[in-house]
Amino acid sequence: MAYLYQVQPHGNETVISQFARLIFTGSMGWFYYVIQATTALILVLAANTSFADFPRLASLLARDRFVPRQFATRGDKLVFSTESSSSRFSRASSSLPLAVTLVA
């Protein structure tokens, strides 16, 4: 389909936008904006899901000892029960030797 419409990735327009612009012309031109809004909504929901589910993922990884064990305990609202665990993780991510000592 990309070959048929000669769509290629560019830095200033996404492939989905190029397809929508080429396919929906004339009286259906308004549907281009529907496609763009739907794509934006999907990206926002995907970003929110990964942000909101980090405590659950970190808890599972902590049980398998891939991240510090303090992440294994979650609170009632899907957050970590200790305030210091998130600050520990942010400090550890900036320094590799510190991250290795926290995980070990």
CNS distance restraints for C-alpha pairs under 8 A (distance, minus, plus):
assign (resid   1 and name CA) (resid   5 and name CA) 6.24 0.50 0.50
assign (resid   2 and name CA) (resid   6 and name CA) 5.48 0.50 0.50
assign (resid   2 and name CA) (resid   7 and name CA) 4.92 0.50 0.50
assign (resid   2 and name CA) (resid   8 and name CA) 7.14 0.50 0.50
assign (resid   3 and name CA) (resid   7 and name CA) 6.60 0.50 0.50
assign (resid   5 and name CA) (resid  19 and name CA) 7.67 0.50 0.50
assign (resid   5 and name CA) (resid  22 and name CA) 7.72 0.50 0.50
assign (resid   7 and name CA) (resid  15 and name CA) 6.70 0.50 0.50
assign (resid   7 and name CA) (resid  18 and name CA) 6.67 0.50 0.50
assign (resid   7 and name CA) (resid  19 and name CA) 7.16 0.50 0.50
assign (resid   8 and name CA) (resid  15 and name CA) 6.70 0.50 0.50
assign (resid   9 and name CA) (resid  13 and name CA) 7.49 0.50 0.50
assign (resid   9 and name CA) (resid  14 and name CA) 6.45 0.50 0.50
assign (resid   9 and name CA) (resid  15 and name CA) 5.75 0.50 0.50
assign (resid  10 and name CA) (resid  14 and name CA) 6.62 0.50 0.50
assign (resid  10 and name CA) (resid  15 and name CA) 7.71 0.50 0.50
assign (resid  13 and name CA) (resid  17 and name CA) 6.39 0.50 0.50
assign (resid  13 and name CA) (resid  18 and name CA) 6.79 0.50 0.50
assign (resid  14 and name CA) (resid  18 and name CA) 6.32 0.50 0.50
assign (resid  15 and name CA) (resid  19 and name CA) 6.24 0.50 0.50
assign (resid  16 and name CA) (resid  20 and name CA) 6.15 0.50 0.50
assign (resid  17 and name CA) (resid  21 and name CA) 5.99 0.50 0.50
assign (resid  17 and name CA) (resid  32 and name CA) 7.64 0.50 0.50
assign (resid  17 and name CA) (resid  35 and name CA) 7.82 0.50 0.50
assign (resid  17 and name CA) (resid  36 and name CA) 6.92 0.50 0.50
assign (resid  18 and name CA) (resid  22 and name CA) 6.18 0.50 0.50
assign (resid  19 and name CA) (resid  23 and name CA) 5.95 0.50 0.50
assign (resid  20 and name CA) (resid  24 and name CA) 5.65 0.50 0.50
assign (resid  20 and name CA) (resid  31 and name CA) 7.94 0.50 0.50
assign (resid  20 and name CA) (resid  32 and name CA) 5.38 0.50 0.50
assign (resid  20 and name CA) (resid  35 and name CA) 7.00 0.50 0.50
assign (resid  21 and name CA) (resid  25 and name CA) 6.77 0.50 0.50
assign (resid  21 and name CA) (resid  29 and name CA) 7.70 0.50 0.50
assign (resid  21 and name CA) (resid  32 and name CA) 6.08 0.50 0.50
assign (resid  24 and name CA) (resid  28 and name CA) 5.21 0.50 0.50
assign (resid  24 and name CA) (resid  29 and name CA) 5.09 0.50 0.50
assign (resid  24 and name CA) (resid  30 and name CA) 7.79 0.50 0.50
assign (resid  24 and name CA) (resid  31 and name CA) 6.43 0.50 0.50
assign (resid  24 and name CA) (resid  32 and name CA) 6.12 0.50 0.50
assign (resid  25 and name CA) (resid  29 and name CA) 4.61 0.50 0.50
assign (resid  28 and name CA) (resid  32 and name CA) 7.74 0.50 0.50
assign (resid  29 and name CA) (resid  33 and name CA) 7.81 0.50 0.50
assign (resid  30 and name CA) (resid  34 and name CA) 6.91 0.50 0.50
assign (resid  31 and name CA) (resid  35 and name CA) 6.26 0.50 0.50
assign (resid  32 and name CA) (resid  36 and name CA) 6.35 0.50 0.50
assign (resid  33 and name CA) (resid  37 and name CA) 6.06 0.50 0.50
assign (resid  34 and name CA) (resid  38 and name CA) 6.04 0.50 0.50
assign (resid  35 and name CA) (resid  39 and name CA) 6.09 0.50 0.50
assign (resid  36 and name CA) (resid  40 and name CA) 6.21 0.50 0.50
assign (resid  37 and name CA) (resid  41 and name CA) 6.14 0.50 0.50
assign (resid  38 and name CA) (resid  42 and name CA) 6.20 0.50 0.50
assign (resid  39 and name CA) (resid  43 and name CA) 6.28 0.50 0.50
assign (resid  40 and name CA) (resid  44 and name CA) 6.18 0.50 0.50
assign (resid  41 and name CA) (resid  45 and name CA) 6.17 0.50 0.50
assign (resid  42 and name CA) (resid  46 and name CA) 6.09 0.50 0.50
assign (resid  43 and name CA) (resid  47 and name CA) 6.15 0.50 0.50
assign (resid  44 and name CA) (resid  48 and name CA) 6.14 0.50 0.50
assign (resid  45 and name CA) (resid  49 and name CA) 6.05 0.50 0.50
assign (resid  46 and name CA) (resid  50 and name CA) 6.39 0.50 0.50
assign (resid  47 and name CA) (resid  51 and name CA) 6.21 0.50 0.50
assign (resid  48 and name CA) (resid  52 and name CA) 5.97 0.50 0.50
assign (resid  49 and name CA) (resid  53 and name CA) 5.98 0.50 0.50
assign (resid  50 and name CA) (resid  54 and name CA) 6.23 0.50 0.50
assign (resid  53 and name CA) (resid  57 and name CA) 6.39 0.50 0.50
assign (resid  53 and name CA) (resid  78 and name CA) 7.95 0.50 0.50
assign (resid  54 and name CA) (resid  58 and name CA) 5.94 0.50 0.50
assign (resid  55 and name CA) (resid  59 and name CA) 6.02 0.50 0.50
assign (resid  55 and name CA) (resid  71 and name CA) 7.60 0.50 0.50
assign (resid  55 and name CA) (resid  74 and name CA) 7.09 0.50 0.50
assign (resid  55 and name CA) (resid  78 and name CA) 6.14 0.50 0.50
assign (resid  55 and name CA) (resid  79 and name CA) 5.66 0.50 0.50
assign (resid  55 and name CA) (resid  80 and name CA) 6.53 0.50 0.50
assign (resid  56 and name CA) (resid  60 and name CA) 6.37 0.50 0.50
assign (resid  56 and name CA) (resid  74 and name CA) 7.72 0.50 0.50
assign (resid  56 and name CA) (resid  78 and name CA) 6.93 0.50 0.50
assign (resid  57 and name CA) (resid  61 and name CA) 6.19 0.50 0.50
assign (resid  58 and name CA) (resid  62 and name CA) 5.93 0.50 0.50
assign (resid  58 and name CA) (resid  67 and name CA) 7.10 0.50 0.50
assign (resid  58 and name CA) (resid  71 and name CA) 5.92 0.50 0.50
assign (resid  58 and name CA) (resid  72 and name CA) 6.99 0.50 0.50
assign (resid  59 and name CA) (resid  63 and name CA) 6.34 0.50 0.50
assign (resid  59 and name CA) (resid  71 and name CA) 5.24 0.50 0.50
assign (resid  59 and name CA) (resid  72 and name CA) 4.11 0.50 0.50
assign (resid  59 and name CA) (resid  73 and name CA) 6.61 0.50 0.50
assign (resid  59 and name CA) (resid  74 and name CA) 6.99 0.50 0.50
assign (resid  60 and name CA) (resid  64 and name CA) 6.61 0.50 0.50
assign (resid  60 and name CA) (resid  72 and name CA) 6.79 0.50 0.50
assign (resid  61 and name CA) (resid  65 and name CA) 6.15 0.50 0.50
assign (resid  61 and name CA) (resid  66 and name CA) 5.26 0.50 0.50
assign (resid  61 and name CA) (resid  67 and name CA) 5.92 0.50 0.50
assign (resid  61 and name CA) (resid  72 and name CA) 7.71 0.50 0.50
assign (resid  62 and name CA) (resid  66 and name CA) 5.66 0.50 0.50
assign (resid  62 and name CA) (resid  67 and name CA) 4.88 0.50 0.50
assign (resid  62 and name CA) (resid  68 and name CA) 5.83 0.50 0.50
assign (resid  62 and name CA) (resid  69 and name CA) 5.02 0.50 0.50
assign (resid  62 and name CA) (resid  70 and name CA) 7.39 0.50 0.50
assign (resid  62 and name CA) (resid  71 and name CA) 5.70 0.50 0.50
assign (resid  62 and name CA) (resid  72 and name CA) 5.00 0.50 0.50
assign (resid  63 and name CA) (resid  69 and name CA) 6.92 0.50 0.50
assign (resid  63 and name CA) (resid  72 and name CA) 5.86 0.50 0.50
assign (resid  65 and name CA) (resid  69 and name CA) 6.59 0.50 0.50
assign (resid  65 and name CA) (resid 103 and name CA) 7.05 0.50 0.50
assign (resid  66 and name CA) (resid 103 and name CA) 6.66 0.50 0.50
assign (resid  67 and name CA) (resid  71 and name CA) 7.26 0.50 0.50
assign (resid  67 and name CA) (resid 102 and name CA) 7.75 0.50 0.50
assign (resid  67 and name CA) (resid 103 and name CA) 5.30 0.50 0.50
assign (resid  68 and name CA) (resid  72 and name CA) 7.98 0.50 0.50
assign (resid  68 and name CA) (resid 102 and name CA) 5.65 0.50 0.50
assign (resid  68 and name CA) (resid 103 and name CA) 4.65 0.50 0.50
assign (resid  68 and name CA) (resid 104 and name CA) 7.74 0.50 0.50
assign (resid  69 and name CA) (resid 103 and name CA) 7.54 0.50 0.50
assign (resid  70 and name CA) (resid  82 and name CA) 7.78 0.50 0.50
assign (resid  70 and name CA) (resid  85 and name CA) 6.06 0.50 0.50
assign (resid  71 and name CA) (resid  80 and name CA) 6.58 0.50 0.50
assign (resid  71 and name CA) (resid  85 and name CA) 6.49 0.50 0.50
assign (resid  73 and name CA) (resid  80 and name CA) 6.33 0.50 0.50
assign (resid  73 and name CA) (resid  81 and name CA) 6.25 0.50 0.50
assign (resid  74 and name CA) (resid  78 and name CA) 6.11 0.50 0.50
assign (resid  74 and name CA) (resid  79 and name CA) 5.63 0.50 0.50
assign (resid  74 and name CA) (resid  80 and name CA) 4.47 0.50 0.50
assign (resid  74 and name CA) (resid  81 and name CA) 5.26 0.50 0.50
assign (resid  75 and name CA) (resid  79 and name CA) 5.31 0.50 0.50
assign (resid  75 and name CA) (resid  80 and name CA) 5.33 0.50 0.50
assign (resid  75 and name CA) (resid  81 and name CA) 4.51 0.50 0.50
assign (resid  80 and name CA) (resid  85 and name CA) 7.21 0.50 0.50
assign (resid  80 and name CA) (resid  86 and name CA) 7.58 0.50 0.50
assign (resid  82 and name CA) (resid  86 and name CA) 7.87 0.50 0.50
assign (resid  83 and name CA) (resid  87 and name CA) 7.18 0.50 0.50
assign (resid  84 and name CA) (resid  88 and name CA) 5.95 0.50 0.50
assign (resid  85 and name CA) (resid  89 and name CA) 6.21 0.50 0.50
assign (resid  86 and name CA) (resid  90 and name CA) 6.30 0.50 0.50
assign (resid  87 and name CA) (resid  91 and name CA) 6.15 0.50 0.50
assign (resid  88 and name CA) (resid  92 and name CA) 5.99 0.50 0.50
assign (resid  89 and name CA) (resid  93 and name CA) 6.10 0.50 0.50
assign (resid  89 and name CA) (resid  99 and name CA) 7.80 0.50 0.50
assign (resid  90 and name CA) (resid  94 and name CA) 6.77 0.50 0.50
assign (resid  91 and name CA) (resid  95 and name CA) 6.86 0.50 0.50
assign (resid  91 and name CA) (resid  98 and name CA) 7.88 0.50 0.50
assign (resid  92 and name CA) (resid  96 and name CA) 6.72 0.50 0.50
assign (resid  92 and name CA) (resid  98 and name CA) 5.30 0.50 0.50
assign (resid  92 and name CA) (resid  99 and name CA) 4.34 0.50 0.50
assign (resid  92 and name CA) (resid 102 and name CA) 7.46 0.50 0.50
assign (resid  93 and name CA) (resid  99 and name CA) 6.25 0.50 0.50
assign (resid  95 and name CA) (resid  99 and name CA) 6.23 0.50 0.50
assign (resid  96 and name CA) (resid 100 and name CA) 6.21 0.50 0.50
assign (resid  97 and name CA) (resid 101 and name CA) 6.33 0.50 0.50
assign (resid  98 and name CA) (resid 102 and name CA) 6.23 0.50 0.50
assign (resid  99 and name CA) (resid 103 and name CA) 6.25 0.50 0.50
assign (resid 100 and name CA) (resid 104 and name CA) 6.03 0.50 0.50
